[in-house]
Structures are given as C-alpha cells and as structure tokens.
Amino acid sequence: MIVRPLWIDQAERGSRLLMQLMVYLALLLGRAGGRALLYPICAYFLVFSRRARLASTSYLSRVLDRRPGVRDMFRHYLCFATTILDRAYLMAKRFGYFDCHVDGADMLLAVVARREGCLLFGAHLGSFEMLRVLAATGCPVPVQILMYEQNAGKLNSVLRNLNPKSSMQVIALGRPQTMLLVAEALARGEIVALLADRVVTGDRFQLCPFLGTLAPFPEGPMVLAAALRAPVVLFSAIYRGGRRYDIRFEPFAERIILPRTGRAEALRTECARYAGWLQSHCRDAPYNWFNFYDFWKHDKSC
C-alpha cells in the first residue's frame, strides 16, 4: 500500500526569529535556565495545539493502557521539548551537559571495522541527535543522516548555524541522487543513519501490530538495506530525566534478504520485527516517542 503521510502536511510552528531567540537564550542561560523556559512554552502548546494534543492522547492511552491526564500530556510535551533544546547544546558541542550511558557501542564498532558500511535505524524516540556524541567522540568513520528536511526546515537551519562544520552530514530524502549518495557513503565504509518509523510520500508500508492496533510502517528502509546489502543496527537514545540519556546500539540484521518468491511476506516480517523493537522501547519509556499526528491512520487518503 502507498500513502501520503499526515505528518508531511503539518506546518512547522513558530517563527525562525523566535527559534533563534530561544537558542540564544538557551546558550546564554545554560541547560538549567534553558529548561526553565520550556515550562511556559509547553503549557502554551498543550492548550493551543489541538491536533498534537489529540495525537498525544491517542498514543499515551495505548502505551499507558489508561486514559492519560493533563499531567501525562504535559510530561510528553516536556520530554519532547527537552530533546529539542538539547539539540542546540549538542550542536554547540556542550557535551559536558549530559550524562550518557552507552550500551552496544563495541558491537557497532565491530561492524564499522569491517569497512563495508552500516545502516543505523532509529525512530522518533528520545534524541536521535545524540548520534553527535558518537560522531564527535571517537567514531572512526563519518556518520551521514538520511532525513526529510522540509518538515522542520526552519529549526534545522537555525541549529546548523551553531556548527556549520558538523561531523554529521545530511543526505536529503526524496531527491534523484539520494540512493546514489547513500550507496557511495556505504561503499566508503561510513554509517548512514535514518528514522524508520514514518512513512514518507510515495513509500509503501506494511501494517504491523503496534501498541494493540495495526499501524503503518514503511517498507523503504528494509528495501534500501536489502538493495545495498548493508548490515543494519538499531539505535535509541532515551531521555531519562535530568542530564541522563541511555544510548543503545542493538543488532538487527547482517543482511536483509527479500527473495522474489515470498517478497511481500519477508517485508512484512522485517517491518514487524522493527515495530516490535519500537514497541518495547515505548513501553519502557512511554513519554519518549514523538509522533504528534494520527500515527495509526492508514487509509490511502490520509
């Protein structure tokens, strides 16, 4: 099935000038002062962002197995806002603000040491930006990020100005040269990281069990991995409160094989395995998943 995803049509909220001011204040005040600014901002969006509030309610009711209250939704918003704020500190290389517990790095480095490239699948879970800790503190190969930039173009441009020579480079999704650039990066033995829990325009999807209901998960990441014959590692960086992030690298597949006979079933199996991994992390850290749209809607008109 092919879908036009809801999240692509959601306009980025806030002006570029306001974002620049927020980043300036965050860097001036430090992390404690910056986090204090998030409370009124989250309260504002909780009141006035009806669509995101409904999506948060829908998700939290599934992951918590109960109807969420205002405190739950505020906590969800605050966790999301904190990871966005922390992106500014990471871009500014203020790594000392964070207490990062890393698990599985040896496994990832063993894959990287083979110099055959590696795909790193994450999700809109915790802080994907924590990959900068890996990129800036001893990773022996470059890290490329495959992403859809238009959805948060203003914020991304403001943050990029903090560190124009970032050790992580972006490969934009949806361009004619995208596949070639990914293939070239892998051929050089580099890491290519992407978020694999959102369907992009024109992508096919599989319906997989997720938090008690079938939800659409994109086939694209699995097809990419199979076509490029690259090993796949799963990445998560869960925000645990205060300064702490738990970073984990977990093996997913040495190779994803999609045979001509039974291809659809193989794709369904791989997407379901990924959905199961994501579900386990959402259950463990329910306020860390940030898809503020109707994730479970999957008819062709959505």
Secondary structure, 3 states (H helix, E strand, C coil): CECCCHHHHCCCCCCHHHHHHHHHHHHHHHHHHHHHHHHHHHHHHHHHCHHHHHHHHHHHHHHHCCCCCHHHHHHHHHHHHHHHHHHHHHHCCCHHHCEEEEECHHHHHHHHHCCCCEEEEECCEECHHHHHHHHHCCCCCCEEEEECCHHHHHHHHHHHCCCCCCCEEEEECCCCCHHHHHHHHHHCCCEEEEECCCCCCCCEEEEEEECCEEEEEECHHHHHHHHHCCCEEEEEEEEEECCEEEEEEEEEECCCCCCCCCHHHHHHHHHHHHHHHHHHHHHHCHHHECCCCCCCCCCCCC
